[in-house]
Amino acid sequence: MVPIMASLGYASTLYDDRGMPDPVALPEAYEGVLWRRILAYFIDLFVIGVIAVFCWIVFAVLWVLSFGLLGPVLWFIFGLIPLAYHTLLLSSPRSATLGMRLFDIELRSVTGERPGLLQALIQTAVFYITVGATCSLILLLVLFNRHKRTLHDMLAGTVVVRRFPVRWTTARNPWPA
């Protein structure tokens, strides 16, 4: 029996991988995804850092102009920068952050569609919660499954695959390019 997760209009089960490309039939979909994903995240951390520095300057000016009254609100907004960065870019038409675009990988729903805003938000929030709670040890799960999925990918019903011009309909699974 397969555990059921919240549907949200995307994946109906936690381990339902029928819509994803099979690593045996289409190995190029997963080729180098693990190291590309790691390097992409470091690029994203740098971009988030640049955005955070710019926002910190703007927020410091707003804090001074409000005599400190906006302080708690600004700190809350400042904490949302990484969440907004990942959510908005993963749900965009390219379904990839800037780092992911640089390394030719993208996020897809297990059905092959691009993730919507809610699915990208769930994927990002669960990532930050699980990585923070386990000191990144949860990311080792990627080494033990054939689709190279992390826990936050499984819970959000997503998969990270290579982006390439070949239409995936030539393989066993009918994913649009």
TORPA-4810 file (N, C-alpha, C, O; in nm, 3 decimals):
<nodes>
NODE_1_0.084_-0.118_0.000_0.000_0.000_0.000_0.089_0.124_0.000_0.185_0.132_0.076_M
NODE_2_0.057_0.220_-0.083_0.136_0.341_-0.097_0.076_0.451_-0.010_-0.045_0.474_-0.014_V
NODE_3_0.159_0.518_0.070_0.106_0.626_0.154_0.050_0.740_0.069_0.109_0.777_-0.033_P
NODE_4_-0.061_0.793_0.112_-0.126_0.902_0.039_-0.081_1.035_0.097_-0.075_1.052_0.219_I
NODE_5_-0.048_1.131_0.009_-0.016_1.266_0.055_-0.123_1.361_0.004_-0.206_1.324_-0.079_M
NODE_6_-0.121_1.481_0.052_-0.218_1.580_0.006_-0.202_1.600_-0.144_-0.091_1.623_-0.191_A
NODE_7_-0.309_1.594_-0.216_-0.302_1.599_-0.363_-0.263_1.737_-0.414_-0.169_1.747_-0.492_S
NODE_8_-0.331_1.841_-0.374_-0.305_1.977_-0.420_-0.307_1.987_-0.572_-0.255_2.082_-0.629_L
NODE_9_-0.368_1.889_-0.637_-0.376_1.891_-0.782_-0.253_1.839_-0.852_-0.244_1.848_-0.974_G
NODE_10_-0.158_1.785_-0.779_-0.034_1.738_-0.839_-0.020_1.588_-0.818_-0.098_1.512_-0.874_Y
NODE_11_0.074_1.544_-0.740_0.098_1.401_-0.720_-0.001_1.348_-0.617_-0.030_1.415_-0.518_A
NODE_12_-0.052_1.229_-0.641_-0.149_1.174_-0.549_-0.085_1.084_-0.444_-0.147_1.056_-0.341_S
NODE_13_0.037_1.037_-0.467_0.103_0.952_-0.369_0.248_0.995_-0.352_0.307_1.058_-0.440_T
NODE_14_0.303_0.959_-0.238_0.439_0.998_-0.206_0.541_0.934_-0.299_0.637_0.999_-0.339_L
NODE_15_0.522_0.809_-0.332_0.620_0.738_-0.414_0.571_0.710_-0.556_0.628_0.625_-0.625_Y
NODE_16_0.469_0.778_-0.599_0.416_0.757_-0.733_0.512_0.818_-0.834_0.521_0.940_-0.847_D
NODE_17_0.586_0.731_-0.906_0.684_0.781_-1.002_0.650_0.741_-1.145_0.737_0.739_-1.232_D
NODE_18_0.524_0.709_-1.169_0.485_0.665_-1.303_0.496_0.774_-1.408_0.515_0.743_-1.525_R
NODE_19_0.485_0.900_-1.370_0.491_1.008_-1.466_0.632_1.060_-1.493_0.652_1.139_-1.585_G
NODE_20_0.728_1.016_-1.412_0.866_1.065_-1.428_0.941_0.979_-1.529_0.909_0.862_-1.548_M
NODE_21_1.040_1.038_-1.594_1.121_0.959_-1.687_1.192_0.847_-1.611_1.243_0.868_-1.501_P
NODE_22_1.195_0.730_-1.670_1.263_0.616_-1.610_1.414_0.634_-1.626_1.460_0.657_-1.738_D
NODE_23_1.492_0.623_-1.518_1.637_0.642_-1.529_1.705_0.541_-1.622_1.811_0.569_-1.676_P
NODE_24_1.643_0.425_-1.641_1.701_0.324_-1.732_1.667_0.358_-1.876_1.754_0.350_-1.963_V
NODE_25_1.543_0.397_-1.903_1.501_0.428_-2.040_1.552_0.563_-2.087_1.576_0.582_-2.207_A
NODE_26_1.570_0.658_-1.996_1.612_0.793_-2.033_1.716_0.843_-1.932_1.687_0.935_-1.855_L
NODE_27_1.837_0.783_-1.931_1.937_0.821_-1.830_1.983_0.965_-1.841_2.026_1.023_-1.741_P
NODE_28_1.976_1.024_-1.959_2.022_1.163_-1.974_1.935_1.262_-1.896_1.979_1.375_-1.872_E
NODE_29_1.815_1.223_-1.857_1.730_1.312_-1.777_1.787_1.332_-1.637_1.760_1.434_-1.573_A
NODE_30_1.865_1.235_-1.588_1.920_1.242_-1.453_2.072_1.251_-1.451_2.132_1.251_-1.343_Y
NODE_31_2.134_1.258_-1.564_2.280_1.259_-1.575_2.339_1.383_-1.507_2.314_1.496_-1.549_E
NODE_32_2.418_1.361_-1.404_2.485_1.470_-1.335_2.395_1.561_-1.255_2.439_1.670_-1.215_G
NODE_33_2.271_1.521_-1.229_2.177_1.608_-1.159_2.225_1.639_-1.017_2.210_1.752_-0.970_V
NODE_34_2.282_1.541_-0.950_2.322_1.561_-0.812_2.427_1.670_-0.797_2.408_1.764_-0.720_L
NODE_35_2.538_1.660_-0.870_2.642_1.763_-0.857_2.596_1.896_-0.915_2.635_2.001_-0.864_W
NODE_36_2.516_1.894_-1.020_2.463_2.019_-1.077_2.372_2.089_-0.976_2.373_2.212_-0.964_R
NODE_37_2.294_2.010_-0.904_2.202_2.066_-0.806_2.279_2.131_-0.691_2.240_2.238_-0.643_R
NODE_38_2.386_2.069_-0.647_2.468_2.123_-0.539_2.533_2.255_-0.582_2.528_2.354_-0.509_I
NODE_39_2.594_2.256_-0.700_2.659_2.378_-0.749_2.557_2.489_-0.775_2.585_2.606_-0.750_L
NODE_40_2.440_2.451_-0.824_2.335_2.550_-0.849_2.292_2.616_-0.718_2.265_2.736_-0.715_A
NODE_41_2.286_2.538_-0.611_2.245_2.595_-0.483_2.348_2.696_-0.433_2.311_2.797_-0.373_Y
NODE_42_2.476_2.669_-0.455_2.578_2.766_-0.413_2.566_2.897_-0.492_2.585_3.005_-0.437_F
NODE_43_2.534_2.887_-0.621_2.509_3.007_-0.701_2.387_3.081_-0.645_2.389_3.204_-0.631_I
NODE_44_2.282_3.006_-0.613_2.161_3.067_-0.557_2.189_3.134_-0.424_2.135_3.241_-0.396_D
NODE_45_2.273_3.073_-0.340_2.309_3.137_-0.213_2.379_3.270_-0.236_2.354_3.367_-0.164_L
NODE_46_2.466_3.276_-0.336_2.534_3.400_-0.369_2.433_3.507_-0.414_2.438_3.621_-0.370_F
NODE_47_2.341_3.468_-0.502_2.240_3.562_-0.552_2.151_3.610_-0.437_2.122_3.729_-0.426_V
NODE_48_2.110_3.518_-0.350_2.029_3.555_-0.234_2.107_3.651_-0.145_2.050_3.745_-0.090_I
NODE_49_2.237_3.628_-0.130_2.321_3.718_-0.051_2.326_3.858_-0.109_2.319_3.956_-0.034_G
NODE_50_2.337_3.868_-0.241_2.338_4.000_-0.305_2.204_4.070_-0.285_2.199_4.189_-0.254_V
NODE_51_2.095_3.996_-0.303_1.962_4.052_-0.281_1.947_4.096_-0.135_1.892_4.203_-0.108_I
NODE_52_1.996_4.014_-0.043_1.985_4.045_0.100_2.063_4.172_0.136_2.016_4.253_0.215_A
NODE_53_2.181_4.189_0.079_2.260_4.310_0.105_2.185_4.434_0.056_2.177_4.534_0.128_V
NODE_54_2.130_4.426_-0.065_2.054_4.539_-0.119_1.933_4.569_-0.030_1.907_4.684_0.004_F
NODE_55_1.859_4.464_0.008_1.741_4.483_0.093_1.781_4.537_0.231_1.709_4.618_0.289_C
NODE_56_1.894_4.491_0.284_1.938_4.538_0.414_1.962_4.689_0.412_1.928_4.759_0.507_W
NODE_57_2.021_4.738_0.304_2.046_4.882_0.292_1.913_4.959_0.288_1.896_5.058_0.358_I
NODE_58_1.821_4.911_0.205_1.689_4.975_0.195_1.616_4.968_0.329_1.557_5.067_0.373_V
NODE_59_1.620_4.850_0.393_1.550_4.833_0.521_1.613_4.918_0.631_1.542_4.968_0.719_F
NODE_60_1.746_4.936_0.628_1.812_5.020_0.729_1.764_5.164_0.717_1.740_5.230_0.818_A
NODE_61_1.751_5.212_0.595_1.702_5.347_0.573_1.557_5.358_0.622_1.522_5.455_0.690_V
NODE_62_1.473_5.261_0.589_1.334_5.262_0.634_1.324_5.254_0.787_1.238_5.317_0.847_L
NODE_63_1.413_5.176_0.848_1.412_5.162_0.993_1.445_5.295_1.060_1.381_5.335_1.157_W
NODE_64_1.546_5.364_1.006_1.585_5.494_1.062_1.473_5.596_1.042_1.439_5.671_1.133_V
NODE_65_1.416_5.599_0.920_1.309_5.695_0.892_1.185_5.671_0.976_1.110_5.764_1.005_L
NODE_66_1.162_5.546_1.017_1.043_5.516_1.100_1.076_5.518_1.249_0.994_5.479_1.332_S
NODE_67_1.198_5.564_1.284_1.244_5.569_1.423_1.236_5.431_1.490_1.207_5.420_1.609_F
NODE_68_1.261_5.325_1.411_1.264_5.189_1.464_1.130_5.119_1.470_1.124_5.000_1.504_G
NODE_69_1.023_5.189_1.437_0.890_5.127_1.447_0.868_5.017_1.345_0.793_4.923_1.370_L
NODE_70_0.933_5.027_1.230_0.918_4.924_1.127_1.014_4.807_1.146_1.013_4.713_1.066_L
NODE_71_1.096_4.811_1.248_1.197_4.708_1.270_1.146_4.565_1.265_1.197_4.486_1.185_G
NODE_72_1.046_4.528_1.347_0.998_4.389_1.345_0.941_4.346_1.209_0.962_4.233_1.165_P
NODE_73_0.870_4.435_1.144_0.813_4.404_1.013_0.924_4.384_0.910_0.917_4.293_0.828_V
NODE_74_1.024_4.470_0.913_1.134_4.460_0.818_1.215_4.333_0.838_1.257_4.270_0.741_L
NODE_75_1.237_4.293_0.965_1.311_4.168_0.990_1.232_4.048_0.941_1.290_3.953_0.889_W
NODE_76_1.100_4.051_0.957_1.016_3.942_0.907_1.026_3.934_0.755_1.044_3.826_0.699_F
NODE_77_1.015_4.047_0.688_1.026_4.052_0.542_1.164_4.008_0.497_1.178_3.937_0.397_I
NODE_78_1.267_4.049_0.570_1.404_4.011_0.538_1.420_3.858_0.541_1.491_3.801_0.458_F
NODE_79_1.355_3.794_0.636_1.361_3.648_0.647_1.290_3.575_0.534_1.315_3.457_0.511_G
NODE_80_1.202_3.644_0.465_1.128_3.582_0.354_1.203_3.587_0.221_1.155_3.532_0.122_L
NODE_81_1.318_3.653_0.216_1.392_3.667_0.090_1.425_3.532_0.027_1.394_3.513_-0.091_I
NODE_82_1.486_3.437_0.098_1.517_3.308_0.035_1.391_3.231_-0.008_1.389_3.169_-0.114_P
NODE_83_1.287_3.237_0.075_1.162_3.168_0.042_1.100_3.227_-0.085_1.055_3.153_-0.172_L
NODE_84_1.097_3.358_-0.095_1.041_3.423_-0.213_1.126_3.397_-0.337_1.072_3.372_-0.445_A
NODE_85_1.257_3.402_-0.323_1.347_3.378_-0.437_1.322_3.240_-0.498_1.300_3.228_-0.618_Y
NODE_86_1.326_3.137_-0.413_1.307_3.002_-0.465_1.165_2.978_-0.516_1.146_2.921_-0.623_H
NODE_87_1.066_3.021_-0.441_0.928_2.996_-0.480_0.893_3.064_-0.612_0.836_3.001_-0.701_T
NODE_88_0.927_3.190_-0.625_0.890_3.262_-0.746_0.965_3.211_-0.870_0.906_3.203_-0.978_L
NODE_89_1.091_3.177_-0.855_1.166_3.128_-0.971_1.130_2.983_-1.007_1.128_2.948_-1.125_L
NODE_90_1.102_2.900_-0.907_1.064_2.762_-0.937_0.926_2.752_-1.000_0.899_2.658_-1.074_L
NODE_91_0.840_2.848_-0.970_0.707_2.846_-1.031_0.700_2.930_-1.158_0.593_2.943_-1.218_S
NODE_92_0.812_2.985_-1.200_0.815_3.067_-1.322_0.808_2.977_-1.446_0.818_2.855_-1.433_S
NODE_93_0.791_3.033_-1.563_0.784_2.952_-1.685_0.908_2.866_-1.710_0.898_2.763_-1.777_P
NODE_94_1.024_2.905_-1.660_1.146_2.824_-1.679_1.163_2.720_-1.570_1.249_2.632_-1.582_R
NODE_95_1.083_2.727_-1.463_1.083_2.634_-1.349_1.223_2.603_-1.297_1.256_2.487_-1.272_S
NODE_96_1.303_2.706_-1.282_1.439_2.689_-1.232_1.488_2.820_-1.172_1.454_2.929_-1.218_A
NODE_97_1.569_2.808_-1.068_1.634_2.926_-1.011_1.748_2.968_-1.105_1.776_2.899_-1.203_T
NODE_98_1.813_3.078_-1.075_1.923_3.123_-1.161_2.037_3.023_-1.163_2.097_2.998_-1.268_L
NODE_99_2.067_2.964_-1.047_2.171_2.861_-1.042_2.133_2.737_-1.121_2.216_2.679_-1.190_G
NODE_100_2.008_2.697_-1.111_1.961_2.579_-1.186_1.967_2.606_-1.336_2.001_2.516_-1.413_M
NODE_101_1.935_2.726_-1.377_1.942_2.760_-1.520_2.086_2.752_-1.569_2.112_2.705_-1.680_R
NODE_102_2.179_2.798_-1.487_2.321_2.795_-1.523_2.371_2.652_-1.544_2.458_2.628_-1.628_L
NODE_103_2.318_2.558_-1.467_2.362_2.419_-1.476_2.263_2.329_-1.551_2.271_2.206_-1.540_F
NODE_104_2.171_2.387_-1.625_2.078_2.313_-1.712_1.995_2.208_-1.640_1.982_2.095_-1.688_D
NODE_105_1.939_2.244_-1.526_1.844_2.156_-1.458_1.718_2.236_-1.430_1.720_2.359_-1.425_I
NODE_106_1.608_2.164_-1.411_1.482_2.229_-1.382_1.397_2.143_-1.291_1.420_2.023_-1.280_E
NODE_107_1.301_2.204_-1.226_1.210_2.136_-1.136_1.083_2.104_-1.212_1.029_2.189_-1.282_L
NODE_108_1.035_1.981_-1.199_0.910_1.940_-1.262_0.822_1.870_-1.160_0.872_1.811_-1.064_R
NODE_109_0.694_1.876_-1.180_0.601_1.796_-1.103_0.619_1.651_-1.147_0.667_1.626_-1.258_S
NODE_110_0.584_1.556_-1.064_0.600_1.416_-1.103_0.511_1.379_-1.222_0.530_1.274_-1.283_V
NODE_111_0.417_1.464_-1.254_0.334_1.441_-1.372_0.399_1.496_-1.498_0.346_1.478_-1.607_T
NODE_112_0.512_1.564_-1.483_0.582_1.621_-1.598_0.554_1.767_-1.622_0.620_1.830_-1.705_G
NODE_113_0.458_1.822_-1.551_0.423_1.963_-1.569_0.517_2.052_-1.489_0.586_2.006_-1.398_E
NODE_114_0.519_2.177_-1.524_0.594_2.275_-1.446_0.519_2.297_-1.315_0.396_2.297_-1.314_R
NODE_115_0.591_2.316_-1.205_0.521_2.333_-1.076_0.449_2.467_-1.069_0.496_2.568_-1.123_P
NODE_116_0.336_2.466_-1.003_0.262_2.589_-0.979_0.319_2.661_-0.858_0.412_2.612_-0.793_G
NODE_117_0.264_2.776_-0.827_0.312_2.857_-0.716_0.300_2.783_-0.583_0.393_2.786_-0.503_L
NODE_118_0.188_2.717_-0.559_0.168_2.645_-0.433_0.265_2.528_-0.420_0.322_2.506_-0.313_L
NODE_119_0.284_2.454_-0.527_0.376_2.341_-0.523_0.520_2.388_-0.502_0.595_2.325_-0.427_Q
NODE_120_0.560_2.497_-0.566_0.694_2.553_-0.546_0.711_2.604_-0.403_0.818_2.588_-0.344_A
NODE_121_0.607_2.664_-0.348_0.612_2.712_-0.210_0.628_2.595_-0.113_0.709_2.602_-0.020_L
NODE_122_0.553_2.488_-0.134_0.564_2.370_-0.047_0.703_2.309_-0.059_0.763_2.274_0.042_I
NODE_123_0.753_2.297_-0.179_0.886_2.239_-0.202_0.993_2.321_-0.130_1.082_2.265_-0.066_Q
NODE_124_0.985_2.452_-0.141_1.084_2.541_-0.079_1.072_2.541_0.072_1.173_2.531_0.142_T
NODE_125_0.951_2.552_0.125_0.931_2.556_0.270_0.975_2.425_0.334_1.043_2.426_0.437_A
NODE_126_0.938_2.313_0.275_0.979_2.183_0.330_1.131_2.168_0.322_1.191_2.108_0.411_V
NODE_127_1.193_2.221_0.217_1.339_2.217_0.207_1.402_2.288_0.326_1.486_2.229_0.394_F
NODE_128_1.362_2.411_0.352_1.423_2.488_0.460_1.393_2.427_0.596_1.478_2.429_0.685_Y
NODE_129_1.274_2.372_0.615_1.239_2.309_0.743_1.320_2.183_0.767_1.378_2.165_0.874_I
NODE_130_1.325_2.094_0.668_1.395_1.966_0.686_1.546_1.984_0.692_1.612_1.916_0.771_T
NODE_131_1.601_2.071_0.612_1.746_2.093_0.615_1.786_2.157_0.747_1.887_2.119_0.807_V
NODE_132_1.708_2.253_0.793_1.739_2.317_0.921_1.723_2.222_1.038_1.804_2.226_1.131_G
NODE_133_1.621_2.138_1.036_1.596_2.047_1.148_1.697_1.933_1.155_1.721_1.880_1.264_A
NODE_134_1.755_1.894_1.043_1.846_1.779_1.042_1.991_1.817_1.012_2.075_1.730_0.990_T
NODE_135_2.021_1.945_1.012_2.156_1.993_0.980_2.203_1.939_0.845_2.318_1.898_0.830_C
NODE_136_2.116_1.938_0.749_2.141_1.896_0.610_2.158_1.746_0.591_2.178_1.701_0.478_S
NODE_137_2.150_1.666_0.696_2.165_1.521_0.681_2.054_1.459_0.597_2.075_1.356_0.534_L
NODE_138_1.937_1.520_0.597_1.825_1.466_0.521_1.854_1.464_0.371_1.792_1.388_0.296_I
NODE_139_1.947_1.547_0.327_1.980_1.553_0.185_2.049_1.425_0.136_2.056_1.401_0.016_L
NODE_140_2.099_1.343_0.228_2.161_1.216_0.190_2.061_1.117_0.132_2.100_1.019_0.069_L
NODE_141_1.933_1.141_0.152_1.829_1.055_0.096_1.840_1.044_-0.055_1.800_0.944_-0.114_L
NODE_142_1.894_1.146_-0.119_1.908_1.147_-0.264_1.997_1.032_-0.313_1.986_0.990_-0.428_V
NODE_143_2.084_0.982_-0.228_2.174_0.873_-0.267_2.106_0.737_-0.269_2.164_0.639_-0.318_L
NODE_144_1.983_0.729_-0.216_1.918_0.600_-0.199_1.792_0.581_-0.282_1.714_0.490_-0.254_F
NODE_145_1.770_0.663_-0.383_1.654_0.641_-0.470_1.692_0.665_-0.614_1.780_0.746_-0.644_N
NODE_146_1.628_0.596_-0.703_1.669_0.595_-0.843_1.639_0.724_-0.918_1.701_0.749_-1.022_R
NODE_147_1.549_0.806_-0.870_1.517_0.931_-0.937_1.592_1.050_-0.877_1.566_1.165_-0.913_H
NODE_148_1.685_1.023_-0.785_1.767_1.127_-0.721_1.682_1.235_-0.655_1.713_1.354_-0.664_K
NODE_149_1.574_1.192_-0.587_1.483_1.286_-0.521_1.516_1.300_-0.374_1.552_1.202_-0.308_R
NODE_150_1.504_1.421_-0.323_1.522_1.447_-0.181_1.386_1.435_-0.112_1.283_1.418_-0.179_T
NODE_151_1.385_1.444_0.020_1.258_1.433_0.092_1.164_1.546_0.053_1.044_1.524_0.036_L
NODE_152_1.217_1.667_0.040_1.128_1.779_0.003_1.074_1.762_-0.139_0.965_1.810_-0.168_H
NODE_153_1.148_1.697_-0.227_1.095_1.666_-0.360_0.979_1.567_-0.349_0.875_1.585_-0.413_D
NODE_154_0.998_1.464_-0.269_0.893_1.362_-0.254_0.767_1.419_-0.192_0.656_1.392_-0.239_M
NODE_155_0.782_1.498_-0.087_0.665_1.554_-0.019_0.593_1.657_-0.104_0.471_1.674_-0.091_L
NODE_156_0.665_1.726_-0.191_0.602_1.826_-0.278_0.556_1.767_-0.411_0.488_1.834_-0.488_A
NODE_157_0.593_1.643_-0.439_0.555_1.581_-0.566_0.634_1.636_-0.683_0.579_1.657_-0.791_G
NODE_158_0.764_1.660_-0.661_0.848_1.718_-0.767_0.971_1.632_-0.792_1.002_1.542_-0.714_T
NODE_159_1.039_1.661_-0.901_1.165_1.595_-0.935_1.251_1.697_-1.010_1.201_1.778_-1.086_V
NODE_160_1.382_1.690_-0.986_1.477_1.777_-1.057_1.539_1.694_-1.168_1.594_1.586_-1.143_V
NODE_161_1.532_1.744_-1.290_1.584_1.673_-1.407_1.668_1.767_-1.492_1.664_1.889_-1.475_V
NODE_162_1.744_1.708_-1.583_1.822_1.786_-1.678_1.728_1.855_-1.775_1.622_1.802_-1.809_R
NODE_163_1.768_1.971_-1.820_1.694_2.044_-1.922_1.768_2.025_-2.052_1.884_2.065_-2.064_R
NODE_164_1.702_1.966_-2.149_1.766_1.944_-2.278_1.661_1.950_-2.387_1.543_1.929_-2.361_F
NODE_165_1.704_1.979_-2.510_1.608_2.005_-2.617_1.533_1.883_-2.668_1.432_1.899_-2.736_P
NODE_166_1.578_1.761_-2.638_1.511_1.641_-2.687_1.376_1.627_-2.619_1.367_1.639_-2.497_V
NODE_167_1.272_1.601_-2.697_1.139_1.582_-2.638_1.135_1.448_-2.568_1.178_1.347_-2.624_R
NODE_168_1.085_1.446_-2.447_1.083_1.324_-2.368_0.978_1.226_-2.414_0.969_1.116_-2.360_W
NODE_169_0.897_1.263_-2.511_0.796_1.171_-2.560_0.858_1.057_-2.639_0.791_0.959_-2.668_T
NODE_170_0.988_1.068_-2.674_1.056_0.960_-2.745_1.087_0.843_-2.653_1.112_0.733_-2.700_T
NODE_171_1.084_0.867_-2.521_1.109_0.759_-2.426_0.976_0.700_-2.379_0.871_0.729_-2.437_A
NODE_172_0.981_0.620_-2.276_0.865_0.551_-2.225_0.760_0.647_-2.170_0.641_0.618_-2.178_R
NODE_173_0.801_0.760_-2.115_0.710_0.851_-2.048_0.684_0.976_-2.133_0.778_1.034_-2.187_N
NODE_174_0.561_1.018_-2.145_0.525_1.133_-2.230_0.538_1.268_-2.161_0.437_1.335_-2.139_P
NODE_175_0.659_1.308_-2.126_0.679_1.441_-2.066_0.697_1.542_-2.176_0.770_1.517_-2.272_W
NODE_176_0.630_1.657_-2.167_0.656_1.763_-2.267_0.791_1.828_-2.240_0.840_1.829_-2.127_P
NODE_177_0.849_1.882_-2.343_0.983_1.944_-2.330_0.973_2.080_-2.266_1.074_2.147_-2.247_A
</nodes>
